[in-house]
Amino acid sequence: MDRKKFLHLSSLGLASLNLTRISKSVQKPIVISTWDSGMPVNAAAWEILSKKGKSIDAVEAGALYIENSLNCCVGLGGYPDRDGIVTLDACIMDEKANCGAVGGLEQIKHPISVARKIMETTPHVMLVGQGAQQFALQNGFQLESKELSEDAAKNYKLWLEKSQYHPEINVENKKQNGPAAPPFFEDGSPNHDTMGLVAMDINGDLSGAVTTSGMAYKIHGRVGDSPIIGAGLFVDNEIGAATSSGVGEEVIRICGTHLVVEYMRQGYSPENACKKAVERIVKRDRKKAESIQVGFLAMNKKGEYGAFAIQKGFVFSVKSEAENQIHPSKYLI
Ligand code: ASP
């Protein structure tokens, strides 16, 4: 064996020694999504995957499901920015690296479908704000009311009393540390809850979608990681795909999901690839990381999946022929 080949093999060996846990391997098709709210989202995607449908249609169906729900920090039922306006971010990406995204979209119920329309009918990847809304209206999407959902209106009113913006850790830690306070909602739920999902269809093709109303009480015009390809979502059909949830600014700073996919390319399992990305965030500023949450979720071409978060509390949902359940993510701090 020549030296170059030996060195290459031993670096792969080192990478695999690093695998603290090899995620359970499952049959395709499979869909994974962020949070426990991913369970019905996976079910919607599974309707398509189980009938040999394409992963791009499955992830759109999953995102549409949650955008229809008024009980989640996603879609028009989500929490507003600090001016009381709900602005939506979404993106979608398929196995050929086709992708589309919207940022700061107002009064349109299905940002994920607007993102797909951008992907399929324009030479662009991302439209934002008024331009995105104009594009949506020109393409047959309805203009919806500006009114906040009952829950969002109630919590926004509470938040206005102090108007403090602290992107903090999510609910599990908060419960341990005392009662919820703004920006946590009355019920103690966290101020971030993005839906990111990744699916592999029967043909082995990967796609992903992300949809969110973003960080609650953000500055009007702020766009997080969720609609940014390489930050909130990345798909490389040769290697795998990843999505994220949590404080978007930290994910953007490390091009988070692109990084996770690149770690998988180096031979890391999905879980360890996510862990390496989390470590990158924590290493840069541990003090800051102690008070925020970021979680990554990834799948490779074998249908192995895994997640890793900064803090306790990140969970993800998995649906395949072998299972239909919620998994807790491992965490660093
Ligand atoms: N990543 C989202 C954002 O920064 C928030 C979330 O995950 O809920 O907008």
Boltz pocket constraint, residues with backbone or C-beta under 6 A from the ligand:
constraints:
  - pocket:
      binder: B
      contacts: [[A, 73], [A, 191], [A, 192], [A, 193], [A, 194], [A, 212], [A, 213], [A, 214], [A, 215], [A, 223], [A, 224], [A, 225], [A, 226], [A, 244], [A, 245], [A, 246], [A, 247], [A, 248], [A, 249]]
      max_distance: 6.0
